Amino acid sequence: MSERIHAEIVRGWSEEDRSRFPVERFHHLGETGSTNDDLLARARAGSACPYDLISADFQTRGRGRRGDRWEATAGRNLLFSLALRLGGDRHLWPRLPHLTAWIVGSSVESVLGPGCRLQAKWPNDLLHEGRKLAGILVEIVLAPEPYAIVGIGLNVNLRAAEMPPDLRPIATSLYELLGCESSRWFLLGQIVRGFLHHFPEKTADFASVLDWIRPRDFLIGQRLSVRSGREWFEGCARGVGDEGELLLETSTGELVKIVSAEEIQRA
C-alpha cells in the first residue's frame, strides 16, 4: 500500500525531488496510536532519516499541542508526521511551527482557489473563517541527533455530520468548503515538496514566512490570557514578532514577547 500511495504523492515531481523522498522514506498505516509517537520512537532510537514520513488513516491517540485528543473518521483526513534533521542554530528552531503553517496553508489555499485566505492562529492552528481546518504539533528530539518531528492533521474529506456536535461550530474541512472530495495524497505531495524546497533555508530567511503569517493573524487585537511556563500573562495581542513570538500588550503598556505557550484563552 505504501508504494502505491508514494507513487501518487510524487506524481509530477522532478527527479531531484524524488531522489530526496524515495519510497523507503514513506510508511502508511491503516491505524496507529499516534504518528508523532511512532516517529519520535525512531528518532530516539537513532534510526530516523531526514524526511522520514509516517501517515495513517486513523489515530487512536492523536493529540494536539497541549495533549488534546484529535480523532477523525478513518480515511477522511490527512494525518502524518515528518522527520526534519535540525541544524546547530537553536535560535531558529522555534520558527519551525510558523514555517509549517506557511507551507501547509499555502498548499491549502492553492486548492481552495483565488480569493481564499486562511487564518493562522498562533502558534499551531490554521482556520477558515474562525473554524479549525488544520493543527500542527512540533516535537523536538535532541539525542542521539537533533530532529524535529512535525505532526500535521488536516481536515480533508471529513463531513460535518461526522463531527461531534460540539465541534461542528468550530471546525471545518476542505470537503465542507469545496463541496467535493480532495486527494489526500496530492495535498501531501504539495506539503512535502514545500519542505524539500524551503527547509531549512526559510527558517533563516524568515521574512517571507512572516509576510504570509501576519496578514492572516487570527489573534491580533483580541484580549487574551496566556500561560507560558509557570506564568500567566493577560493583555491584547499585538501581532507576531520578528522571531515568530506572540506580542502581548499588558494593561501597563508593557509589550511581552511569548515564545511558547501551554494555554491560550480569551480574557
N, C-alpha and C positions, 0 to 999 in steps of 0.2 A: 504493500500500500504506500509506503514512504516513497518508493521510487516513482510510482505513478504521480503522486502529488508533487514531488520535486520537479518532475518534467513540466507540470502546469505552472509552477512558481517561476521557473527560469525561462519560460517560453518568450522568445523575442529578445532575450538578453544578449549582450556582446560576449564573445569568447573570454575576454578578460574577466568580466563579472562572473561568468560561470565557473571559471577556474578558482575564484576566491570563495565560492559557495558550492562545493561539489556535493554530490548526493550523500556522501559519508557524513557530512555535517548536519544532515536533516533527519529528524526522527519524529514520526507521527504516531500518536497513541489514541486508541479509541476512548480510553478512560484512564485517568491518573488522579492522584491526590492533588498535587499542585505541580505545574511545570516549573515554577521557580524553585520549589524544593528539589525536584529531580536534577535540575541543572546546578543548583548550589552544591548538591552532594558530589557531582562530578568535579566541580571547581575545587572543593575542599580536599578531594582525593588526588588532585593533581592530574586528572585525566581530561580536563576541558581543553578545547581548542578554540581559537578565535572564530566567531560566527557559528559555533555550535548552536543549533536551534531545536527546541522540542515544542511541538504543538499537540493539542489534544481536542477531541470532540467534546469531552466533558471532564470537569474537575470536581472532585468530591470535597477538596479542601482549598479551593481557590480563595484568595484573600486580597484585600486592598492594603494601602499603606499602613493603616493602624490595626491590621489584623481583621478588618471587616470581612464578612463572608461575601463571596461573589460566585453565584451559581447561575447556570442558564440551561435551557433545554439542549440536549445533546445534538451536536452537529449544526447548530444555528449560528454560533458566533465564532469569531477568530480569537483563540486563546493560545498564547505562545510565550516562550521565554527565549531570549537571545543572549549568548555569552560574548562580552566585549573585553578584550585584554586592555588593562589600564596602563598608562604611562606613568612616569615618575612625578609629573606635575600635579600634586594632590589638590592644589587650589582650583584646578579645573574640574575635578570630579563632581562637585555639586551642580555644575551646569548640565549634566547629562539628562536629568528629567526634562529640562526645557528643550534640549536638542531632540529628545524623543518626541515631545509634544509637537515640535515643528515638523518632524519627518512624518509622523502619523497623521497630524492634522492636514498637512499639505496633500498627502495621498488621498485622504477622505474628501477634501474639498475638490480635488480633481475629478472624483467620481460624482459628487453632487452637482457639479457644473458651475458656470459663471454666476456670480451674484450671491453665492452661498459663502457665509463667513461663520466659522465655528467660534466658540468662546473657550479660552484657556483659563481654567480655574487653578490658581497656584496651589500646590506645586505639581499636581499629578492627574488632573481630570480634563477631558475635553467634552464640551457641551454644545448642544444646538438649541438656541432659544431657551436656555436655562435648564434643559434636560440632559442628563448624562448620557453620552454616547460611547465614551472610552475611558478606561482607567489605566494608569501607569504605576508600576512598582519597581523601583531600582534598589537592589541589594548588593552590598559590596563584600567580596571575599579577599582577604589580604594575603593569606598563605595557602599553599606554597607559592602561588603567583597572584598578583592583584588582578581580580576580574570584577566587572560589573555584570550582574545578572539582571537583564531588563525584561520585566514581565509586562505584557500588554493584553488587555481584554477589550475587544472592540465588538459592540453590538452590531452584527451584520444582518442576519435574516430572522432575528427574533421578532415575533408578533406581540403586539400589545396585550392580546388576550392570554399570552403565555407568561406574562409578568405577574408577580404577586400584586394584588390590588394596591398595596401601599407604595409600590414603585412606579405604577403607571403614570402618576402626575409628574414624576421627577426623572424618568428615564425614557430613552427613545432608541431607535435603531435605524440603520440605513433602509431596511425594508419599509418601516413606517414613513420615512421621509421620501422615498422614491416610488413606493407602491409596487415594487417588484423585487425579486431576489438578486443579490450580487454575488460574484465569485469570491469566496474567501481567499482562494489561492492567488488570484490576480492581485488582490489587495496586499496579501502577504509579500508577494514579489515586489510590489512598489515600495513597501516599507523596508524590506531587507536591502534592496538596491539603494535606498536612501542612506542607510547606514554604511554601505560599501563606499558610497561616493563622498560622504560628509563626516564620518567618524575616523580619526579624532580631530580632523582639521577644524571643524566648526566649533569645537569646544574652546579652541584658542581664538579663532576668528569669529567672535560671538555676535557681532553687530547684526548680521542678517537674521539670526535667530531671534534676537530682541526686537528687531523691526517687525517680525511676524507676531511675536507674543504680545507686545504692548497694545496694539490696536484691538486685540481680542481679549484683553484682561477683564475677566468676569467680576473680580472682587473690587476693582478700583471704585472709590467713593463710598464703599459700604463700611459701616461701623462693625468692628469685629472684636471678638475675644480670642486670643491665640495663646496656646500653651506650647512653649518651646523649652524642652528640658524640664526643669522643675518650676519654671516661672510662667506666670500668666501676664499677657500684655493686652491692653484694651486701647483701641483707637480707631482712626479712619484709614482705610487702605489708600495709599497714595501711589500705587503702581509697583513696577518691578525694577529693581536696581540694576546697575551695570554688571553685577556678578550673578544676576538671577534671583537675588534675595527679595523677599516681601518688604515693602516700605510701609511702616505703620506710624501715623502721626498721633501722638498721645494728647490728652487734654491739656497738657502743659506746653504743647507745641514741639516737643522733642520728636525727632524722626528716628524711629527704631528700625534697624535692619535685621530681619529674621531670616536666617539661612535655612533652617529646617523647623518643622512644627509637627507635634504629635496630634494636635487637635485645633480645629478652627470652627468657631461658632459665630453666628450673627449676634452682636451685642444688643 
